[in-house]
Amino acid sequence: MCRILVVDDEEEVRSALARRLEREGYKVETAGSELEGLAAIKEADRPFDLVVTDMNMGDPNSGVRILEGAVERDVFTEVIVLTAYGNVSNAVETMKRGAFDYVEKNLPGVDVFELLVIKVEQAAQRRRHSLQMVRRLETFGGRRSVPS
């Protein structure tokens, strides 16, 4: 089962997103601040498969620090960054640092929760594929392909 950490300082957003993802069958943990999110990432028994984080939780770089903490813990953790204040430079910066995607919370005419469910499934699929590739490389890395 895919484990997801949702980090957002807005209780309503955090709770609604957690409920929606749980209905889709994901195991969800939540954190209400950058500090709580970083602690959850560091203290988890095993890395989260995905992290969904707000970009700005009192500090415009808090989402970037969550992204960095998640990827530092496990390079294969996929991170989706949410923002109410979308701009191109933030999106480019988070993608350069390894985010799977960057989603605006307030897109007119778009059900952002439904969009996030789609993005989460895509991110989970990419993580599964990445881990399968690593396992294959480890399996074949110990074998000699050319007889000696």
ZAMI-727855 format. One record per residue (C-alpha): x, y, z; residue in three letters. Coordinates in steps of 0.05 Angstrom, whole numbers, padded with zeros to 5 digits, always signed. Example, Ala and Ser with C-alpha at 12.3 -4.5 7.8 and 13.67 -1.06 7.14 Angstrom:
<atoms>
+00246-00090+00156ALA
+00273-00021+00143SER
</atoms>
This chain:
<atoms>
+00000+00000+00000MET
+00025+00069-00019CYS
+00042+00114+00040ARG
+00031+00188+00031ILE
+00049+00247+00075LEU
+00006+00309+00066VAL
+00038+00373+00092VAL
-00005+00436+00093ASP
-00016+00490+00145ASP
-00089+00498+00126GLU
-00128+00446+00167GLU
-00186+00445+00119GLU
-00142+00430+00058VAL
-00100+00379+00096ARG
-00161+00342+00123SER
-00200+00343+00057ALA
-00140+00318+00018LEU
-00125+00263+00068ALA
-00198+00239+00067ARG
-00199+00239-00009ARG
-00135+00200-00015LEU
-00157+00150+00039GLU
-00221+00137-00001ARG
-00175+00119-00059GLU
-00141+00067-00016GLY
-00078+00104+00004TYR
-00049+00104+00074LYS
-00043+00178+00092VAL
-00007+00215+00148GLU
-00012+00290+00157THR
+00031+00346+00183ALA
+00009+00418+00196GLY
+00074+00454+00187SER
+00143+00450+00155GLU
+00174+00428+00221LEU
+00122+00374+00232GLU
+00131+00351+00160GLY
+00206+00347+00164LEU
+00201+00309+00230ALA
+00152+00260+00200ALA
+00199+00248+00141ILE
+00260+00237+00186LYS
+00225+00195+00239GLU
+00185+00149+00194ALA
+00205+00075+00199ASP
+00211+00074+00124ARG
+00208+00131+00073PRO
+00142+00156+00048PHE
+00125+00136-00023ASP
+00096+00205-00038LEU
+00094+00272-00004VAL
+00042+00325-00022VAL
+00064+00392+00007THR
+00040+00464+00007ASP
+00092+00511-00022MET
+00082+00568+00027ASN
+00069+00552+00101MET
+00088+00619+00131GLY
+00153+00619+00093ASP
+00154+00620+00017PRO
+00209+00566+00016ASN
+00178+00517+00065SER
+00152+00472+00010GLY
+00221+00470-00022VAL
+00252+00448+00044ARG
+00200+00393+00051ILE
+00217+00371-00020LEU
+00292+00371-00004GLU
+00280+00332+00061GLY
+00238+00279+00027ALA
+00287+00269-00031VAL
+00346+00269+00016GLU
+00313+00213+00056ARG
+00296+00172-00006ASP
+00312+00196-00076VAL
+00253+00156-00103PHE
+00201+00192-00059THR
+00156+00230-00107GLU
+00136+00300-00085VAL
+00077+00340-00109ILE
+00079+00414-00090VAL
+00013+00452-00080LEU
+00007+00527-00081THR
-00046+00580-00076ALA
+00004+00630-00106TYR
+00027+00596-00170GLY
+00081+00627-00213ASN
+00126+00600-00267VAL
+00191+00611-00230SER
+00168+00572-00169ASN
+00143+00515-00213ALA
+00209+00512-00251VAL
+00250+00515-00186GLU
+00212+00458-00153THR
+00215+00415-00216MET
+00291+00426-00221LYS
+00297+00403-00149ARG
+00261+00339-00164GLY
+00186+00351-00153ALA
+00141+00305-00192PHE
+00091+00361-00204ASP
+00069+00430-00183TYR
-00006+00442-00175VAL
-00044+00506-00163GLU
-00099+00500-00110LYS
-00144+00552-00141ASN
-00152+00534-00214LEU
-00219+00561-00240PRO
-00266+00506-00264GLY
-00220+00450-00240VAL
-00234+00401-00183ASP
-00165+00405-00153VAL
-00176+00344-00108PHE
-00194+00302-00169GLU
-00132+00329-00205LEU
-00089+00311-00145LEU
-00117+00240-00144VAL
-00095+00233-00216ILE
-00026+00264-00202LYS
-00017+00219-00141VAL
-00032+00157-00181GLU
+00017+00179-00235GLN
+00071+00193-00183ALA
+00058+00126-00148ALA
+00065+00091-00214GLN
+00131+00126-00229ARG
+00157+00106-00161ARG
+00138+00034-00172ARG
+00172+00033-00240HIS
+00235+00065-00212SER
+00240+00015-00155LEU
+00228-00043-00203GLN
+00284-00018-00247MET
+00331-00014-00187VAL
+00313-00085-00167ARG
+00326-00110-00238ARG
+00393-00075-00240LEU
+00412-00104-00173GLU
+00390-00174-00196THR
+00428-00171-00261PHE
+00487-00131-00232GLY
+00510-00193-00194GLY
+00507-00237-00256ARG
+00559-00240-00311ARG
+00529-00231-00379SER
+00592-00256-00414VAL
+00619-00324-00396PRO
+00690-00323-00370SER
</atoms>
